[in-house]
Every structure is written in structure tokens, then in C-alpha cells.
Amino acid sequence: MASTTSLHSNGSSGSAGSAGSAGSPPAPPASGSPGAFREKFLTVPPPVEVAGRWIKRYHVTSDPTGIEPAVERAAYAALPGLLPEPDGTPPATFVVLHRGADDGAYLNAYSWVWDNVLHFRGAAAGQPVLGCPDRDPTRFVSPDLPWIGCVWELPPILHERDAWVRHLLAPDVPDLKAYVADSLPEGTTGDRS
């Protein structure tokens, strides 16, 4: 099994902010010029245990040095508020912590529930259009939006689906330890085929 670390939280995600006017989503960010899209770096820190759940971690950033420690600490302090109540499903979650090129930071928590269903809750910081109180990338809130991730945050989902089937659903004896040790390899967020 991969090496693990235990995180303990003293904070919460705060209250959800309301983005945009009632019933309308916030305006999309400026995407730059056509053809300006670039994949980002994907790193895989060791799994941790939070609130009795094993957390597999993926970090996404355009900065090759990674995510600032203060942003990482603040994101993982908000994580317990994004996790579902236990329901008898092996307690596993995978998260994607994405540091945007601007002030934004995003934490997506995908938790396994009801045996084979993916539960989602997210938090954001530094992005006022999503209901964040300011541009501070360490001040996470939970927007009430039905979004599950942007193009840079989605690559781990297919791997995690296949790993859940491989280690928990297909074998005669489910193996949570093997699932926790099975992560998408580091590299870029795309161009993997």
C-alpha cells in the first residue's frame, strides 16, 4: 500500500455563497484566445485519512512547483464538510485540488456511497463569481452549483471508476487497501492515450 498520512481538520468549508442571480449561472471566465488551451500538471500526493475515510489525492496546477502549502492546508481543512455520512460502503474518497492560474482554488471531493455511486461536493476559494467572499485562495466556501469539475479536474474520474470496480466490486473479497494504493499516475491532465 502507498504511504499514507493522517490529516486532522480544525476548520470547515464555511457557508455556501450564492453565485449569480437566482436561477442563472455565473458568467464564464474569459478563456483567452482560441488555441490557448494547455494541459496542466497532475501530481499524486500520498493518501490520507480524514474523518474515518481514506482520501486519494490528486493536485492540478499549471505551476510545476505545485500548490502553495497554505492553499493545500486550507483546502484539506475544508474537506470534512464535503464528505458524506457513512452508509456501510467502504469509506473511500478521491479529491482533486486545483490551483487556477488566477486567484482561484478548487477542491472537488468524490466519495463512494451506496456501494457503487459517486457522491460529489466541492469547495472554491478566491473566485468571487462562485460566491467566494474575496480573492483569497485559502478561504474556501461551498458553492451551491451542480458542477462536478472542469476539463483539468476530470481525468482521475475514469481511473477511479475502473479501480473501484477492479478492487471492490469485481473480486469475491473486496480490497479497500488495494483500491487506496491504485492511483492515476502523475503526469499531465490529458494527452495520456
C-alpha positions in Angstrom: 0.0 0.0 0.0 1.2 3.5 -0.7 2.5 5.5 2.2 -0.3 7.5 4.0 -0.6 10.5 6.2 -3.3 11.4 8.6 -4.8 14.9 8.4 -6.8 16.5 11.2 -9.0 19.4 10.5 -9.8 22.4 12.7 -11.8 24.2 10.0 -14.9 23.9 7.9 -15.8 24.9 4.4 -17.9 27.8 5.7 -21.3 28.6 4.4 -22.2 28.4 0.8 -22.3 31.6 -1.2 -24.9 32.2 -3.9 -23.3 32.7 -7.3 -25.0 34.8 -9.9 -28.7 35.9 -9.7 -31.3 33.4 -8.8 -31.6 30.7 -11.4 -28.7 31.9 -13.6 -25.2 30.6 -13.5 -22.3 33.0 -13.1 -20.7 34.3 -16.3 -18.0 32.1 -17.7 -14.4 33.3 -17.2 -12.5 34.7 -20.2 -11.0 31.7 -21.9 -8.3 33.6 -23.8 -7.7 33.3 -27.5 -8.7 30.2 -29.5 -6.0 27.5 -29.3 -4.7 28.8 -26.0 -5.7 25.7 -24.1 -2.8 23.9 -22.3 -2.9 20.8 -20.2 -1.8 21.2 -16.6 0.4 19.2 -14.2 -1.2 16.4 -12.3 0.6 15.2 -9.1 -0.5 12.5 -6.7 0.4 13.0 -3.1 0.0 10.0 -0.8 -3.4 9.1 0.5 -4.6 10.4 3.9 -7.3 9.5 6.4 -9.8 12.2 7.1 -13.0 11.8 9.2 -12.7 8.0 9.0 -12.4 7.9 5.2 -9.4 7.1 3.1 -8.7 10.0 0.8 -6.8 9.6 -2.5 -5.4 12.9 -3.6 -4.8 14.5 -7.0 -3.3 18.0 -7.4 -3.7 20.0 -10.6 -1.8 23.2 -11.4 0.0 25.0 -14.2 2.9 25.7 -11.8 5.5 22.9 -11.9 6.4 23.6 -8.3 2.9 22.5 -7.2 0.2 24.0 -5.0 1.3 26.5 -2.3 1.3 24.9 1.2 -1.1 27.5 2.6 -3.7 26.7 -0.1 -3.3 23.0 0.4 -3.7 23.3 4.2 -6.9 25.4 3.8 -8.4 23.1 1.2 -7.8 20.0 3.4 -9.2 21.9 6.4 -12.5 22.4 4.4 -12.6 18.7 3.3 -14.5 17.2 6.3 -17.5 19.4 5.4 -17.6 17.9 1.9 -17.7 14.2 3.0 -21.0 12.2 3.2 -22.2 10.3 6.2 -21.1 6.7 6.4 -23.6 4.3 4.8 -21.7 0.9 5.0 -19.9 1.4 1.8 -16.1 1.1 2.2 -15.0 4.6 3.3 -13.1 6.0 0.3 -13.0 9.3 -1.4 -10.8 10.8 -4.0 -10.2 14.5 -4.3 -8.9 16.9 -6.9 -7.3 20.1 -5.6 -6.9 22.5 -8.5 -5.0 25.8 -8.2 -6.1 28.0 -11.0 -3.7 30.4 -12.9 -5.6 33.3 -11.3 -6.7 33.6 -7.6 -8.9 30.6 -7.7 -8.5 27.3 -5.9 -11.0 24.4 -6.1 -11.4 21.3 -4.1 -13.6 18.5 -5.6 -14.5 15.6 -3.3 -15.8 12.4 -5.0 -16.9 9.9 -2.4 -18.1 6.3 -2.9 -21.6 5.7 -1.4 -24.4 3.2 -1.8 -21.8 0.6 -2.9 -21.2 1.9 -6.4 -22.4 5.5 -6.6 -20.1 8.6 -6.7 -21.2 11.4 -4.3 -19.9 14.9 -5.1 -19.3 18.1 -3.1 -17.0 20.9 -4.0 -15.5 24.0 -2.5 -13.9 27.0 -4.0 -11.7 29.9 -2.8 -10.5 33.2 -4.4 -13.3 33.2 -7.0 -16.0 35.8 -6.1 -18.1 34.9 -9.1 -18.6 31.5 -7.4 -19.7 33.1 -4.1 -16.3 33.4 -2.5 -16.1 36.4 -0.2 -12.8 37.7 -1.8 -9.8 36.7 -3.9 -8.1 34.8 -1.0 -7.2 31.3 -2.4 -7.2 30.0 1.2 -10.8 31.0 2.1 -12.9 28.1 0.9 -16.7 28.1 0.7 -19.1 25.5 -0.9 -20.9 27.0 -3.8 -24.4 25.6 -4.5 -23.8 24.7 -8.1 -24.4 21.4 -9.9 -20.9 21.4 -11.5 -18.6 18.4 -11.0 -15.3 19.7 -12.4 -13.6 21.4 -15.2 -11.6 19.8 -18.0 -8.4 19.7 -15.9 -10.1 18.2 -12.9 -12.0 15.3 -14.6 -9.1 12.9 -15.7 -9.0 11.0 -12.4 -12.7 10.0 -12.6 -12.3 7.2 -15.2 -9.3 5.8 -13.5 -11.1 5.8 -10.1 -14.2 4.2 -11.6 -12.2 1.4 -13.0 -10.1 1.0 -9.8 -13.3 0.8 -7.7 -14.7 -2.0 -9.9 -11.3 -3.8 -10.0 -10.7 -3.8 -6.3 -14.1 -3.5 -4.6 -16.9 -4.7 -6.9 -15.4 -7.5 -9.1 -13.4 -9.6 -6.6 -15.0 -12.1 -4.3 -13.3 -10.4 -1.4 -13.3 -6.5 -1.7 -9.9 -5.0 -1.1 -10.1 -1.4 0.1 -6.3 -1.3 0.7 -5.6 -2.2 -2.9 -8.0 0.5 -4.1 -6.4 3.2 -2.0 -2.9 2.2 -3.4 -4.2 2.3 -7.0 -3.9 5.9 -8.3 -3.7 7.5 -11.8 0.0 8.1 -12.5 1.4 11.6 -12.3 1.9 13.5 -15.5 -0.4 15.9 -17.3 -4.1 16.3 -17.1 -4.6 15.0 -20.6 -2.7 13.6 -23.7 -2.5 10.2 -22.0 -3.5 8.0 -24.9 
